[in-house]
Amino acid sequence: MAAYLSLEINLGFGDLDRGVPVSIIGYLLPASILSNPSFLATLKVIFWLSAACWLSVPFLSAGSGRFLRWFMASASWLAYLTYTVMASVYWENLPFYLHKFVLPSWLLLIHALWYHFYSDDIIAAVKQRAFWTSALYPRWAYSLSVYTIAVFYTMSGLSKVTSAFDWGNGLSLQLWTTRYGDFSSEVTQLVMRDRAWARFFQSGALALECSSWLSIFHPILRTLIGIGLLMFHSAVDMTFHIDFRPNMVLISVFLLPIFDLWGARNGRRENESQPDSVMH
């Protein structure tokens, strides 16, 4: 998903005056570097190469343990760092903020930490050509990923509530739809036809985001909230054509029962490989 999003990163707004920095990179690097196409192109090449190397780890059974340890550490941390810097450079050149780049960065960090702290187990499985059939994935990595997604969407909802207490009244959605909506979409037509429908969609999305934290506590709630978020992103795409497919993939993987199905398929029911609940 990070690789998919990296294709969207560009300096199309680089000729505009920069405002207040929105990332740490914005404070550390001068504007001449942040708006330099060669710098961004270099970051992209390093990211794509390191991501490809990271993905190749399960197939390097012929490598020595020492090589694999160095290779995994270099690939995983370079992929995380270069993606995060790329996203920051993009934000610093935008007249607005694209928060869909945030989740992949956090999840890359979590999985880089997995490879870092469990390198011995991963290397042993790779050497035995058992990476895909071993119970390698730690429960804390799954739990922390769920927690990150839940907090991300909860904070998104709370930020809307704090910006305007009546944010979900449907009026602002109709105004935005009038300006940016696709009027060939059935969702757009419903929103514009009746304020009640607009209020239903907007307040429903707000309630869903604000309640996303519940997905931390129970797998059924997690699945229901995941389905709701998928429907929410689909409606946004149909109305405004805002591409949240990377987030939708991450929601599907971590909030829907993908891990249960994978564990059943491989006959692995150990606690470490089948997290039923984040909290117990």
Steps between C-alpha positions, in 0.01 A plus 500: 500500500789732570640424154161577344479832683856590403384522138277790601781699662611790283602866514206632298434774755867578563480846341259623768625686806565268791311565819573366847678160496266208564766235567834462675668483159353842425696642791822311431546548125520832312237590242751454218530129589130447568410632154784323318370240248832312504481456877148358476595272208795364700275430797256312276773282350642414843151424631404274210829311515488456878133395489579243229789367710276478807241303304769263374615393849279184523664367183866543601552158656848471347631806685706477816351600834730799531412623150128455557512694827676794333281476192171498697602789722617714208198429280229540764632817661590663169151428365338655807726804515496585130121462477449728800740762365334480156157556652635790706657663194168463319308660788744790516424580135121467523247778569300242699565189711450142376461285809468175305881482497515469880380142559750328267785683675395376843441145379837494324659600831317224690608235252857629485506456878373143455784417262747673733409325825410160350785477251628169640160330464450642151847395387447146632169471315650640179792255519251214541280638220214514747436875515140472372405201713662593832331692782735795464262794517494627860178588672626844605560600136140416409363662816704816452389522137133475604560758772664738251213475251242542777668808645553650154130487414385595849718812498370582152145494635584698813676768294174552307297526821738753653512709182119545499257336741232481228744364239263213416193711420522422127533861380877500457483164319249643255718808445812291438303266275368795299855621444693173457251212473440274203132554415485175303545310828192365677651595835542858381140510382375376838709758687373785282139380486425531870679656799387199707708266282797736521465513878473122515820445300699772673396429858531126436857541378577716803355247745687217326836677519452609860412143602793338315687461831257219588670281238788462747292297743307230314532320165128533418507875558822512299335330203187717513703821521726378221201436273360842590828675417519317167148619416592853609807513274302349212235774533770769509658353188165487319422861593834681488730247331750524785714187483520329840568153362825459699312570824224262391754220449650562845153505659416171327821333616497613863134560592335218307571138613779446248739358761241250622444375146873481432558308824222254417639445152843413632377307803672740740290575807772608742429816697795675342368462144124534557420823691131492594503814710751776537444539870507133607 
